[in-house]
Amino acid sequence: MTERLKYPANARVTMEPLTIKDQFKKFGIKALLGFQTVMVFGIGRKLGIFDYLYTKATKQCSEPESIADVSFSPGEIASGLGLDPYYIDGWLHMAIECGIFERDAQAPGMLKTAPHLFHLLVNRDHPFYIGNNLAGFYMVCGYQDNLVNGFKTGQFGKWDDLPRDLRLEANKMSASLGRRVIDVFEKHCREQHKVLRKGGRVLEIGCGFGVNLENWAGKYVNARFDGIDIDHDSIVAAGERFGARSKWGDRVAVAEMDAPSFAKNHRDSYDIIIVNQVLHEIPRESERRAVLDAAHSMLKAGGIAVVGEEVVPSILENPGKNVLFEVMHKWFEVILGSRFYSDAGFRALVDSTTFGSQKELVQEGGVYFWKLVRR
Ligand SMILES: C[S@@+](CC[C@H](N)C(=O)[O-])C[C@H]1O[C@@H](n2cnc3c(N)ncnc32)[C@H](O)[C@@H]1O
């Protein structure tokens, strides 16, 4: 039996002081490596290197889940993608320093993905895939002037003023969060899950390019889906994704419209309404309320809204848990004048809508969503 150490109540535990060397390691080495990792990944993704490795690995093994790593030669990357071999040597060198690749001890002259890196950075279907988040932050580096301007003036740009490629990356980031929400929904909303397994109707408000909508439609193959968004470019892209000749047939439809206008012709129509990472981006509180009221009116009695929104405590409040991803999201959207809510703040917002008290934070580990019920 292990004996528990007991300290007298007034005992002082002496901690080693943090040395300047420790801080140097954190800010001089770890910070630089982190920054380089984001840069190397972002550039590699743009060059198609991660897609190349995904295709190579899945050609060799049809079950991506069971792939441990993918091995390749530097020359193969350059010739396979038509890239300059000398410069690619530099990219690979940095990627090794960042810990993305390592030298393949079994095959001289070859490199391979480091342990677990295939799933973290290459296999976009894996629950731990972090590539969309890294790519999103990589993209934002190019728009620092907008951030600086935002801090100086308090003004913000509109979502659709941002370049299309940044909007698409941001959508992929939201959809990564949305994907994990689907698993929590399945586990904690059994009744609604059963409805969607058999059929049912779903609306996504703010579906953007349709990445999140596609994940839901792929999961619930008997349900019918509608998606709306006010961003013209993203609805055109979503229209192509779900077009008549796509595998979705007439099961998924999208329209360029805001929620209150769409609600006029869709009262009591939906079993589930998804609002994934949209609400905080709407600049005015009155408009956010209008979107939730519209959602309420479009739900059937007993239907639920699945609202993916980060809970971000105030800066002076000790969160009591790790909020790195939430804070990253808040800081990322200085460009848009987004408003993030604390737990109490979001509850107050819902109280002021037709959903009133019918709300619950559904949570599983670090993944959560707000479940709003139409009674
Ligand atoms: C971060 S994206 C999320 C896209 C999608 N829900 C996902 O998870 O991939 C936010 C989207 O909300 C849309 N949006 C913002 N305000 C809206 C409104 N009032 N009505 C409909 N869509 C809106 C934006 O145009 C943008 O496409």
The ligand as a Tripos MOL2 file, in Angstrom:
@<TRIPOS>MOLECULE
LIG
   27    29     1     0     0
SMALL
NO_CHARGES

@<TRIPOS>ATOM
      1 C1        -17.4940   30.4000  -39.6560 C.3       1 LIG1
      2 S1        -18.6770   30.1880  -40.8860 S.3       1 LIG1
      3 C2        -19.4120   28.6590  -40.4090 C.3       1 LIG1
      4 C3        -19.8970   27.8510  -41.5650 C.3       1 LIG1
      5 C4        -20.5200   26.5080  -41.2220 C.3       1 LIG1
      6 N1        -21.5570   26.6280  -40.2600 N.3       1 LIG1
      7 C5        -19.4740   25.5320  -40.7600 C.2       1 LIG1
      8 O1        -19.4740   25.1550  -39.6020 O.co2     1 LIG1
      9 O2        -18.6450   25.1210  -41.5790 O.co2     1 LIG1
     10 C6        -19.9340   31.3440  -40.4840 C.3       1 LIG1
     11 C7        -20.9540   31.5280  -41.5680 C.3       1 LIG1
     12 O3        -22.0680   32.2260  -41.0210 O.3       1 LIG1
     13 C8        -22.6200   33.0210  -42.0640 C.3       1 LIG1
     14 N2        -23.5180   34.0400  -41.4860 N.ar      1 LIG1
     15 C9        -23.1840   35.1170  -40.7610 C.ar      1 LIG1
     16 N3        -24.2970   35.8170  -40.4440 N.ar      1 LIG1
     17 C10       -25.3540   35.1460  -40.9800 C.ar      1 LIG1
     18 C11       -26.7710   35.3380  -40.9890 C.ar      1 LIG1
     19 N4        -27.3170   36.3910  -40.3940 N.pl3     1 LIG1
     20 N5        -27.5510   34.4320  -41.6340 N.ar      1 LIG1
     21 C12       -26.9940   33.3770  -42.2700 C.ar      1 LIG1
     22 N6        -25.6600   33.1540  -42.2930 N.ar      1 LIG1
     23 C13       -24.8510   34.0090  -41.6630 C.ar      1 LIG1
     24 C14       -21.3770   33.5760  -42.7300 C.3       1 LIG1
     25 O4        -21.6690   34.0780  -44.0170 O.3       1 LIG1
     26 C15       -20.4730   32.3430  -42.7500 C.3       1 LIG1
     27 O5        -20.6220   31.6070  -43.9220 O.3       1 LIG1
@<TRIPOS>BOND
     1     1     2 1
     2     2     3 1
     3     2    10 1
     4     3     4 1
     5     4     5 1
     6     5     6 1
     7     5     7 1
     8     7     8 2
     9     7     9 1
    10    10    11 1
    11    11    12 1
    12    11    26 1
    13    12    13 1
    14    13    14 1
    15    13    24 1
    16    14    15 ar
    17    14    23 ar
    18    15    16 ar
    19    16    17 ar
    20    17    18 ar
    21    17    23 ar
    22    18    19 1
    23    18    20 ar
    24    20    21 ar
    25    21    22 ar
    26    22    23 ar
    27    24    25 1
    28    24    26 1
    29    26    27 1
@<TRIPOS>SUBSTRUCTURE
     1 LIG1         1 GROUP 0 **** ****
